Amino acid sequence: VMDHCDAIDFLIEHGQDGQVYNIGAGNERTNLEITEFILKALDKPKSLMTFVRDRLGHDRRYSLDISKIKSLGWQPEHNFDEAMSYTIKWYTDNRWWWERLKSGEYLEYYKQNYKRDL
C-alpha cells in the first residue's frame, strides 16, 4: 500500500500527462501463498481454506510490467512480508472500517444512491 501511494505521489511530479503507468513491486505470489501468509499472520489454521474450481476464463496470474515507471526513476521500497504484515495489522486494528461491509449494512446506502446500477 505504501509503495503504491509513494508511486502515485512520484507520478504527480514525474509522470507525463495522458500516460498510463503500472504500479507494482515485482513481488509475484500465488493466491495460495498469500492466503497461507495471512492465515499464519492471524494464527489461523489452513483448514479454513476452501479450494474451488477456477471460473471460466480465470486469469492464471497477475503480473505487471513496471518498467515504464521504473524508467522514470521510481523504485519500490517496501519488503513484501513486512508491508503485508503491516496491512494485516491495520485491518485487525481497524475492524470498525470493514465490519459494516461484512454485515451488509452498506447495501442500504447503495440501494439509495446507485439504484439504477444494482
N, C-alpha and C positions, 0 to 999 in steps of 0.2 A: 504494500500500500504506500509506504513512504517513498520507495523508488518511483512509483507511478506519479505521485504528487510532485516529486522533485523533477521528473521529466516534463510534466506539464509546465511547471514554472520555467524550466530551461527553454522549452519551445516558445514560450511567450517572448523571450529575449532573443533567441537564436533561430527559430524556425522561419520558414518562408510562407507568407500568406497563400492560401489555396492548396498547400501541400498536405499530404496525409503521412503521418508518422506512426509506425507500430512502436508500442512501448512494451518492453519485456526485460527480463534479466537473464535469459538463457538457462533457466532452471527447469528444464523439462522433467516432468514427473508423470507417472501414470495416475489415473484416478485411484487405483488400489493403493499406491504408495502414499498418496495424500490422505486417503481415508485412514490408513494404518497410522500415519503420523498423528492425525487428530485424535484418534482413539487412545493412542499411547499418552499424548499430552493431557488428555482428560481422565486418564487412568480408567478407561472403559475397556471391556473385553471385545475381542474380534468377533465374538458370537453375535454382536449387534449388527454386523454387516449382513446384507441380503443381496445375493447375486441375482441379477436379472438378465434376460436376453437383450442384446443390443437392439435398439429400434432400427427400422428400415432406413437406410441411408445415413446411419450413425457415423459421425466423424471418428476416424481412427486415432487421430492425435491432434493436439492443438500446439502448434509451434510457430512462433512469429519470427519473421526476418526483421531484426532490429538494426541492420547495417546502416540504414538511412539516418536514423537519429544518432547512431554512434559516429557516423562520418562528420557530424557537427561538433563532436567532442563530448557528448554525453556518455556516461558510463554508470551502470547500476552500482550502488554502494553497499547494499544490504545482503547479508548472508541469508539464504532461503530458510534454514532451520530457525535462526533467531527471529527473522521477520514473521514467519508463520506462528511461532510461539507467542510473539507479541500480539498478533492479531487474535489468536485463540484466547489469550488472557483478556484482551479488550472485550470480546464478546461475553466471556464469563463474568466479567466485572460490570457489564452494562446490559444486563438481561432486560431491563425496562425498555431498551431500544428495540428489541426484536420479539419479545414475548407477545405483543399485540398482533404481530403478523402470524404467529403460530396459532393464536386463538381464533383468528378470522375476524377480529374486531375491525380491521382496516377495510373489509369488504363493504361496509355501510358507506364509508367515505367514497369508495369507487362507484358504488351504485348511484350516489347523489351527483357526483361530478363527472363521471365518464359513462353514463348510462348507454349512450349510443355505441360505445366501443366494447361493451361486455357481451 
